[in-house]
Amino acid sequence: MLIERPEAINRIESAFRVHPAVALVGPRQCGKTTLAHMITDTEPDFSFFDMEKAVDRRKMESPEQTLSALTGLVVIDEIQRQPQLFETLRVLLDRPASSTRFLLLGSASPTLIKGASETLAGRVGLVDLAGFDLNEILDNHWQTLWQRGGFPRSYLAPDDASSALWRENFIRTFLERDIPQLGITIPSESLRRFWTMIAHYHGQVWNAAEFARALGTSEGTARNYLDILQGAYMIRVLTPWHENLKKRQVKSPKIYIRDSGLLHALLELSSLDALSGHPKIGASFEGFAIEQLLSSLDTRSASFWATHGGAELDLLITVAGKRYGFECKYSDAPGTTRAMRVAINDLQLSHLWVVYPGSDAYGLDDNISVLPVNDMPRLINQLVA
């Protein structure tokens, strides 16, 4: 089954209107190669190189000779395996009147981001790609997306057991093969313990000292582990918002497992029934809703807000100069709370939405509304229109 991804293709096409090269980055197995083939299917002139294939690596032993004569769209998959290509691409992209475009695919890594940002500065647009989101799946299938996550082979698996097995194998391969390929020498079991701890702290404020004590390491080592998983798109570190208010505000970030399916695998929850009785169900729903909102918005101006007095807001975004807030509640019929009203007043929110797993949207106040999780794409389209 092939799921169309028009929003991702639109982001790539928009980047090409500004830059001669686009780097499509994200975790392994999130669908980058399939998306590239969708794009080349509409291109009359294209070339495709996969740096995991020995024959293509041999072709790139003389990269300028191989690439300079090509026209149309040139796709280079897993480019982080050949970082020396960035210097050649800089020369090719600076050719006057060249119409050749380059689509660079790679798993998120320090090498890829550094090469694209520094060597190709001003010549390449960066487009992030995660797994499937609510824009791309069938209506009313959000619970499957929540339980299994957005990685295509997990979401499209024939049954829950197959999906759970795929995610467990993905975690093992990521730790034992992908991390060492990034030049990171950390025992896989140590990083898995840390990743599992993050799953149990999913949706909570980061405390380096607490993680260091539990792992028997230093705070610096704990932060290094966090940076590795964040850079590989496995973890979202949501920064706190604070401004000059007469309140003590939380200034440490919150941590989330970005893909809800991987969260459930790390917590050993292989079905929706198992998730329904777990104490982390509320935090899981919160992380899922936040990730879907940020995926649809494609924004970097996102944060949470909390005070030591108990007021908090799960997500604060700014769109066209206006501030909007989101609270995520795994509840049948959420209502207003004092914390919501404090957030509206202190942060001067234009509106606050309470995202919940139900199917009916309804208003709670002039500037507070309840929003079904399945309706989030529609709302986001209205905000950015």
FENMO-V871963 format. One record per residue. PHI is phi in degrees with one decimal (999 if undefined). PSI is psi as a letter, one per 40 degrees, with the letter a starting at -180 (999 if undefined). OMEGA is omega in radians with two decimals (999 if undefined). Layout:
BEGIN
phi->PHI psi->PSI omega->OMEGA
phi->PHI psi->PSI omega->OMEGA
END
This chain:
BEGIN
phi->999 psi->h omega->-3.13
phi->-107.8 psi->h omega->3.13
phi->-100.9 psi->h omega->3.12
phi->-68.8 psi->i omega->-3.12
phi->-131.6 psi->g omega->-3.03
phi->-63.9 psi->d omega->-3.11
phi->-64.8 psi->d omega->3.13
phi->-64.5 psi->d omega->3.12
phi->-63.6 psi->d omega->3.11
phi->-62.5 psi->d omega->3.12
phi->-65.6 psi->d omega->3.11
phi->-66.4 psi->d omega->-3.13
phi->-64.3 psi->d omega->3.09
phi->-63.7 psi->d omega->3.12
phi->-65.8 psi->d omega->3.12
phi->-67.6 psi->d omega->3.10
phi->-69.2 psi->e omega->-3.12
phi->-107.4 psi->d omega->-3.02
phi->-124.1 psi->i omega->3.06
phi->-77.6 psi->e omega->3.11
phi->-135.2 psi->i omega->3.09
phi->-131.1 psi->h omega->3.05
phi->-103.4 psi->h omega->3.11
phi->-98.2 psi->h omega->-3.02
phi->-121.0 psi->i omega->3.12
phi->169.6 psi->i omega->-3.14
phi->-66.9 psi->i omega->3.06
phi->-61.1 psi->i omega->3.04
phi->70.0 psi->e omega->3.14
phi->-90.5 psi->e omega->3.06
phi->108.1 psi->e omega->-3.10
phi->-63.9 psi->d omega->-3.10
phi->-65.6 psi->d omega->3.10
phi->-60.7 psi->d omega->3.12
phi->-63.5 psi->d omega->3.11
phi->-62.3 psi->d omega->3.10
phi->-67.1 psi->d omega->3.05
phi->-59.8 psi->d omega->-3.12
phi->-71.6 psi->d omega->-3.12
phi->-67.3 psi->d omega->3.10
phi->-61.8 psi->d omega->-3.14
phi->-102.6 psi->e omega->-3.09
phi->-100.4 psi->h omega->3.11
phi->-73.9 psi->d omega->-3.07
phi->-138.2 psi->h omega->3.13
phi->-152.4 psi->i omega->3.04
phi->-132.8 psi->i omega->-3.06
phi->-130.9 psi->h omega->3.10
phi->-123.8 psi->h omega->3.11
phi->-117.7 psi->h omega->-3.06
phi->-74.0 psi->e omega->2.99
phi->-92.1 psi->e omega->3.11
phi->-97.0 psi->h omega->-3.10
phi->-60.0 psi->d omega->-3.10
phi->-64.8 psi->d omega->3.12
phi->-72.5 psi->d omega->3.07
phi->-64.5 psi->d omega->3.10
phi->-64.6 psi->d omega->3.11
phi->-60.4 psi->d omega->-3.09
phi->-87.4 psi->e omega->3.03
phi->-69.1 psi->d omega->2.98
phi->-124.4 psi->g omega->-2.94
phi->-63.9 psi->d omega->-3.11
phi->-67.4 psi->d omega->3.11
phi->-66.8 psi->d omega->-3.11
phi->-71.5 psi->d omega->-2.98
phi->-92.3 psi->d omega->-2.97
phi->-65.8 psi->d omega->-3.10
phi->-86.7 psi->e omega->-3.06
phi->-79.6 psi->i omega->3.08
phi->-125.7 psi->i omega->3.13
phi->73.0 psi->b omega->-3.12
phi->-101.4 psi->h omega->3.09
phi->-113.8 psi->h omega->3.14
phi->-105.9 psi->h omega->3.05
phi->-121.6 psi->h omega->-3.09
phi->-91.6 psi->i omega->-3.14
phi->54.8 psi->f omega->-3.05
phi->-67.4 psi->d omega->3.13
phi->-63.6 psi->e omega->3.10
phi->-77.6 psi->e omega->3.14
phi->-131.6 psi->g omega->-3.05
phi->-62.3 psi->d omega->3.14
phi->-67.2 psi->e omega->3.13
phi->-66.1 psi->d omega->-3.09
phi->-62.1 psi->d omega->3.12
phi->-64.8 psi->d omega->3.10
phi->-64.2 psi->d omega->-3.14
phi->-62.9 psi->d omega->3.11
phi->-59.5 psi->d omega->3.13
phi->-65.1 psi->d omega->-3.10
phi->-67.1 psi->d omega->-3.11
phi->-71.5 psi->d omega->3.14
phi->-89.4 psi->e omega->3.10
phi->-65.6 psi->h omega->-3.14
phi->-68.6 psi->h omega->3.04
phi->61.4 psi->f omega->3.09
phi->-83.6 psi->h omega->3.13
phi->-102.1 psi->e omega->-3.13
phi->-69.4 psi->h omega->3.09
phi->-115.0 psi->i omega->-3.11
phi->-121.0 psi->h omega->3.03
phi->-108.3 psi->h omega->-3.05
phi->-106.0 psi->h omega->-3.12
phi->-109.1 psi->h omega->3.10
phi->-166.2 psi->i omega->3.01
phi->-67.9 psi->i omega->-3.10
phi->-56.4 psi->h omega->-3.14
phi->-158.3 psi->i omega->3.09
phi->-57.4 psi->d omega->-3.12
phi->-63.6 psi->d omega->-3.10
phi->-65.2 psi->d omega->-3.09
phi->-63.2 psi->d omega->3.13
phi->-64.8 psi->d omega->-3.14
phi->-62.5 psi->d omega->-3.12
phi->-70.8 psi->d omega->-3.05
phi->-79.5 psi->d omega->-3.07
phi->-95.0 psi->d omega->-3.08
phi->-64.7 psi->d omega->-3.08
phi->-107.2 psi->f omega->-3.11
phi->-55.7 psi->h omega->-3.14
phi->81.8 psi->e omega->-3.11
phi->-111.0 psi->e omega->-3.02
phi->-128.8 psi->h omega->3.02
phi->-102.6 psi->h omega->-3.13
phi->-98.1 psi->h omega->3.09
phi->-125.4 psi->h omega->3.11
phi->-85.5 psi->i omega->3.08
phi->-132.2 psi->h omega->3.02
phi->-108.9 psi->a omega->3.08
phi->-76.5 psi->a omega->3.11
phi->-59.8 psi->i omega->3.04
phi->-129.6 psi->a omega->-3.05
phi->-64.1 psi->d omega->3.10
phi->-67.8 psi->d omega->-2.92
phi->-107.1 psi->e omega->-3.08
phi->-100.2 psi->i omega->3.12
phi->-68.6 psi->i omega->3.10
phi->-56.1 psi->i omega->3.07
phi->66.7 psi->e omega->3.07
phi->-105.6 psi->e omega->-3.05
phi->-66.0 psi->d omega->-3.14
phi->-66.1 psi->d omega->3.06
phi->-65.1 psi->d omega->3.10
phi->-62.4 psi->d omega->3.12
phi->-63.8 psi->d omega->-3.07
phi->-68.2 psi->d omega->-3.02
phi->-91.5 psi->e omega->-3.06
phi->83.8 psi->i omega->-3.00
phi->-96.9 psi->e omega->3.09
phi->-61.1 psi->h omega->-3.00
phi->-51.7 psi->d omega->-3.07
phi->-72.2 psi->d omega->3.06
phi->-77.6 psi->d omega->-3.11
phi->-64.1 psi->d omega->-3.05
phi->-90.3 psi->e omega->-3.14
phi->-59.0 psi->i omega->-3.07
phi->-66.2 psi->d omega->3.13
phi->-156.3 psi->i omega->-3.09
phi->-62.8 psi->d omega->-3.11
phi->-63.9 psi->d omega->3.13
phi->-66.9 psi->d omega->3.10
phi->-63.8 psi->d omega->3.14
phi->-62.5 psi->d omega->3.12
phi->-64.7 psi->d omega->3.13
phi->-61.1 psi->d omega->-3.11
phi->-65.9 psi->d omega->3.11
phi->-64.7 psi->d omega->3.10
phi->-66.5 psi->d omega->3.10
phi->-61.9 psi->d omega->3.14
phi->-60.1 psi->d omega->-3.13
phi->-63.8 psi->d omega->-3.14
phi->-65.1 psi->d omega->3.12
phi->-59.5 psi->d omega->-3.09
phi->-74.3 psi->d omega->-3.01
phi->-90.2 psi->d omega->-3.12
phi->-118.1 psi->d omega->-3.02
phi->-67.3 psi->d omega->-3.13
phi->-61.4 psi->d omega->3.07
phi->-60.1 psi->d omega->3.12
phi->-65.8 psi->d omega->3.08
phi->-82.5 psi->e omega->-3.13
phi->81.7 psi->e omega->-3.10
phi->-101.5 psi->h omega->-3.09
phi->-104.8 psi->g omega->3.09
phi->-127.4 psi->h omega->3.10
phi->-54.6 psi->h omega->-3.07
phi->-61.0 psi->d omega->-3.13
phi->-67.5 psi->d omega->3.11
phi->-65.0 psi->d omega->-3.14
phi->-69.3 psi->d omega->3.10
phi->-67.4 psi->d omega->3.08
phi->-58.6 psi->d omega->3.13
phi->-64.3 psi->d omega->-3.13
phi->-61.3 psi->d omega->3.11
phi->-66.6 psi->d omega->3.06
phi->-60.9 psi->d omega->3.09
phi->-57.5 psi->d omega->3.13
phi->-60.3 psi->d omega->3.14
phi->-74.4 psi->d omega->3.09
phi->-101.4 psi->e omega->-3.11
phi->-50.9 psi->h omega->3.13
phi->86.7 psi->e omega->-3.14
phi->-108.9 psi->i omega->-3.13
phi->-74.6 psi->h omega->-3.13
phi->-66.5 psi->h omega->3.09
phi->-132.7 psi->g omega->-3.05
phi->-60.4 psi->d omega->-3.10
phi->-64.2 psi->d omega->-3.13
phi->-66.2 psi->d omega->3.10
phi->-66.7 psi->d omega->-3.13
phi->-62.9 psi->d omega->3.13
phi->-63.4 psi->d omega->-3.09
phi->-66.8 psi->d omega->-3.11
phi->-91.1 psi->e omega->-3.08
phi->69.7 psi->f omega->-3.13
phi->-127.4 psi->a omega->3.08
phi->-85.2 psi->i omega->3.08
phi->-63.6 psi->d omega->3.11
phi->-62.6 psi->d omega->3.11
phi->-66.1 psi->d omega->3.12
phi->-61.2 psi->d omega->3.12
phi->-66.0 psi->d omega->3.11
phi->-63.2 psi->d omega->3.08
phi->-60.2 psi->d omega->3.14
phi->-61.9 psi->d omega->3.14
phi->-62.3 psi->d omega->-3.14
phi->-62.1 psi->d omega->-3.10
phi->-71.2 psi->d omega->3.06
phi->-67.9 psi->d omega->3.14
phi->-65.2 psi->d omega->3.10
phi->-91.3 psi->e omega->3.09
phi->67.2 psi->f omega->3.11
phi->-91.5 psi->d omega->-3.07
phi->-126.2 psi->i omega->2.97
phi->-104.1 psi->h omega->3.04
phi->-104.6 psi->h omega->-3.07
phi->-92.9 psi->h omega->-3.04
phi->-74.8 psi->i omega->3.12
phi->-83.2 psi->i omega->3.02
phi->-97.4 psi->h omega->3.03
phi->-146.0 psi->i omega->3.11
phi->-141.0 psi->a omega->-2.98
phi->-76.9 psi->g omega->3.06
phi->-113.3 psi->i omega->3.14
phi->-84.8 psi->f omega->-3.14
phi->-144.0 psi->i omega->3.06
phi->-78.8 psi->h omega->-3.05
phi->-106.4 psi->i omega->3.10
phi->-68.5 psi->h omega->-3.08
phi->-119.9 psi->e omega->3.04
phi->-101.1 psi->i omega->-3.09
phi->-75.6 psi->i omega->2.98
phi->-97.8 psi->i omega->-3.11
phi->-122.8 psi->h omega->-3.14
phi->-138.7 psi->i omega->2.86
phi->-77.4 psi->h omega->-3.00
phi->-64.2 psi->d omega->-3.12
phi->-95.2 psi->h omega->-3.08
phi->-64.2 psi->d omega->3.10
phi->-65.3 psi->d omega->3.09
phi->-67.6 psi->d omega->3.05
phi->-56.4 psi->d omega->-3.10
phi->-67.5 psi->d omega->3.08
phi->-66.3 psi->d omega->3.14
phi->-67.1 psi->d omega->3.09
phi->-89.9 psi->e omega->3.13
phi->60.6 psi->f omega->3.09
phi->-112.9 psi->h omega->-2.97
phi->-96.1 psi->e omega->-3.13
phi->-150.6 psi->i omega->3.12
phi->-65.7 psi->d omega->3.10
phi->-63.0 psi->d omega->3.12
phi->-64.8 psi->d omega->3.12
phi->-66.7 psi->d omega->-3.05
phi->-60.5 psi->d omega->-3.12
phi->-100.1 psi->e omega->-3.06
phi->-95.6 psi->i omega->-3.12
phi->-65.4 psi->e omega->3.14
phi->-92.2 psi->e omega->-3.07
phi->-62.6 psi->d omega->3.13
phi->-64.4 psi->d omega->3.11
phi->-65.6 psi->d omega->3.10
phi->-62.1 psi->d omega->3.13
phi->-63.0 psi->d omega->3.12
phi->-59.0 psi->d omega->-3.14
phi->-63.1 psi->d omega->3.12
phi->-61.7 psi->d omega->-3.11
phi->-64.4 psi->d omega->3.13
phi->-63.0 psi->d omega->-3.12
phi->-64.3 psi->d omega->3.11
phi->-66.4 psi->d omega->3.11
phi->-63.0 psi->d omega->-3.09
phi->-70.9 psi->d omega->3.08
phi->-65.1 psi->d omega->-3.14
phi->-72.2 psi->d omega->-3.09
phi->-79.0 psi->d omega->-3.07
phi->52.3 psi->f omega->-3.11
phi->-118.3 psi->i omega->3.05
phi->-108.7 psi->e omega->3.14
phi->-97.3 psi->g omega->-3.13
phi->-126.5 psi->i omega->-3.13
phi->-159.1 psi->i omega->2.97
phi->-115.8 psi->i omega->-3.14
phi->-138.4 psi->h omega->3.10
phi->-155.5 psi->i omega->3.05
phi->-116.8 psi->i omega->3.10
phi->-71.1 psi->e omega->3.08
phi->-86.4 psi->e omega->3.06
phi->111.3 psi->e omega->3.09
phi->-72.6 psi->i omega->-3.13
phi->-159.2 psi->i omega->3.09
phi->-144.7 psi->h omega->-3.04
phi->-64.8 psi->d omega->-3.09
phi->-148.9 psi->h omega->3.08
phi->-122.7 psi->h omega->3.11
phi->-128.3 psi->i omega->3.06
phi->-122.4 psi->h omega->3.13
phi->-130.3 psi->h omega->3.13
phi->53.4 psi->f omega->3.07
phi->82.3 psi->e omega->3.14
phi->-108.3 psi->i omega->3.13
phi->-94.7 psi->h omega->3.10
phi->-128.2 psi->i omega->-3.13
phi->-120.2 psi->i omega->3.11
phi->-135.7 psi->h omega->2.96
phi->-114.5 psi->h omega->-3.10
phi->-114.5 psi->h omega->-3.05
phi->-126.1 psi->h omega->3.02
phi->-85.1 psi->g omega->-3.02
phi->-148.1 psi->i omega->-3.14
phi->-70.9 psi->d omega->-3.08
phi->-150.3 psi->g omega->-3.09
phi->-66.5 psi->i omega->3.08
phi->-122.9 psi->a omega->-3.14
phi->-80.6 psi->i omega->3.07
phi->-132.2 psi->i omega->3.10
phi->-61.9 psi->d omega->-3.12
phi->-61.5 psi->d omega->3.11
phi->-64.2 psi->d omega->-3.11
phi->-68.1 psi->d omega->3.07
phi->-63.1 psi->d omega->3.14
phi->-62.4 psi->d omega->3.14
phi->-61.1 psi->d omega->-3.09
phi->-72.6 psi->d omega->-3.06
phi->-71.6 psi->d omega->-3.08
phi->-98.4 psi->e omega->3.13
phi->54.9 psi->f omega->-3.12
phi->-75.3 psi->h omega->3.03
phi->-74.0 psi->d omega->3.09
phi->-162.2 psi->i omega->3.07
phi->-130.0 psi->h omega->3.10
phi->-109.8 psi->h omega->3.05
phi->-105.3 psi->h omega->-3.10
phi->-85.0 psi->h omega->-3.10
phi->-143.2 psi->i omega->-3.04
phi->-83.4 psi->e omega->-3.12
phi->-79.7 psi->a omega->-3.06
phi->-117.3 psi->e omega->-3.08
phi->-109.8 psi->h omega->3.03
phi->-91.0 psi->i omega->3.10
phi->-157.0 psi->i omega->-3.13
phi->-90.8 psi->i omega->3.06
phi->-110.4 psi->d omega->-3.10
phi->-161.5 psi->a omega->-3.14
phi->-59.5 psi->d omega->-3.08
phi->-126.5 psi->f omega->3.04
phi->-133.4 psi->h omega->3.14
phi->-132.9 psi->i omega->3.04
phi->-96.9 psi->h omega->-3.01
phi->-125.4 psi->h omega->3.03
phi->-62.5 psi->i omega->-3.10
phi->-58.7 psi->d omega->-3.11
phi->-70.5 psi->e omega->-3.12
phi->-93.7 psi->e omega->-3.08
phi->-60.5 psi->d omega->3.12
phi->-58.7 psi->d omega->3.12
phi->-61.3 psi->d omega->3.13
phi->-61.6 psi->d omega->-3.11
phi->-61.3 psi->d omega->3.11
phi->-60.7 psi->d omega->3.09
phi->-68.5 psi->d omega->-3.09
phi->-67.3 psi->d omega->-3.05
phi->-93.3 psi->e omega->-3.13
phi->-65.6 psi->999 omega->999
END
